[in-house]
Amino acid sequence: MDINDKLVIAIDGPSGSGKSTTSKGVARVLGLRYLDTGAMYRAATCAFLDAGIAPDDTQQVIAAVASAQIEISTDPDIEKVIVNGKDVTAAIREPEISAKVSTISTIPQCREVLVAQQRKIITEAVPGIVAEGRDITTVVAPDATVRLLLTADPDIRMARRKRDLDSNIDAAALADQVLRRDRDDSKLVNFTDAAAGVIELDCSDLSLAETIEAVLSLVTHRP
């Protein structure tokens, strides 16, 4: 099935903007599949760390990512990630993975491998899919039916991420997970400015329910 034959919603944006929770909510309402591309980068990080490869051994990291067998659930109600036969659903959210994931996201060859896998998942998704993550609107699914850039004030983004992770996380670790990752990833992709044809939605002052409703309205009233 071609991407143009079904509803594909692509949601981009910086860390803590609410991409995941919003995308899941939209997918549930519309009965669509859901893809967390960020989880795939985390899964690839597990692959090279489990193989005992150092983050600065770029060629070995690339090889580990290229050979990794990544399976990810596209059911918005089931979070499940398998890497090389190992369930890493919980592991990909551990602090060590969060601290090392930029190793993958800043290596072009690793991005190429994962982008190809993401495009395949999107193309094969029935009846359609909400896909979220960095560069989803410009690189992974530039032909998506609806393309959105979800933004929010940095302080609000860090507060949301703190709620999602652990209320006891210290300020330095929180800034590393949100602001430092944004800074690292922005070296290769632009997820702070809406590209041509991408609708920007600032959800700083919106609740989750209001953000989901705003996205649904944009989908319903698309040209």
Number of C-alpha atoms within 10 A of each C-alpha: 11 9 19 11 11 16 19 26 27 28 29 29 27 25 25 24 25 23 25 23 15 22 26 23 23 26 25 16 11 14 16 21 25 29 26 22 22 16 19 24 26 25 31 30 27 25 24 21 17 11 11 11 15 12 17 9 10 16 12 16 25 20 13 21 23 17 12 18 15 19 16 19 16 23 17 22 13 10 13 15 22 16 20 14 11 13 14 18 18 10 15 22 14 13 14 13 19 19 15 17 25 21 21 24 26 17 16 11 18 21 18 15 15 21 20 11 16 19 17 13 18 25 19 13 22 14 14 21 30 31 31 29 25 26 23 26 29 21 13 24 24 16 16 24 17 23 29 25 27 28 24 20 13 17 12 15 20 21 13 15 20 21 11 10 13 10 10 9 12 10 11 8 15 18 17 14 22 20 18 16 20 21 13 14 22 17 10 14 16 17 23 16 14 20 16 9 13 19 18 18 17 14 20 17 11 12 10 14 12 13 24 22 16 16 22 17 11 16 18 10 8 9 7
